[in-house]
Amino acid sequence: MDQATQTELEAAAFRRLLSHLHQRTDVQNIDLMILANFCRNCLANWYQDAGEDRGIEISKDEAREHIYGMPYSEWKEKHQTEATPEQLAAFEAAHKS
């Protein structure tokens, strides 16, 4: 597979991941952190870093809006819930090592 095709496939997979996360607003960032050790904010940071690596300035707010599909403050208001004691305990257990 040539590099251009690989890049296109990776970009398509990333867009599908974002679409999936936009649809699954019930999945909280802490759930992602417990299971996969990354969350939507991590994706936004990586997106911002990728821009920086290419000389493109992307603000934290712009990166988060791209990943969340709306301004971060709006997403938090509409979809974010308080972490439960069980989630916090699972997070701590997952990140002890």
Secondary structure, 3 states (H helix, E strand, C coil): CCHHHHHHHHHHHHHHHHHHHHHCCCCCHHHHHHHHCCCHHHHHHHHHHHHHHCCCCCCHHHHHHHHHCCCHHHHHHHHCCCCCHHHHHHHHHHCCC
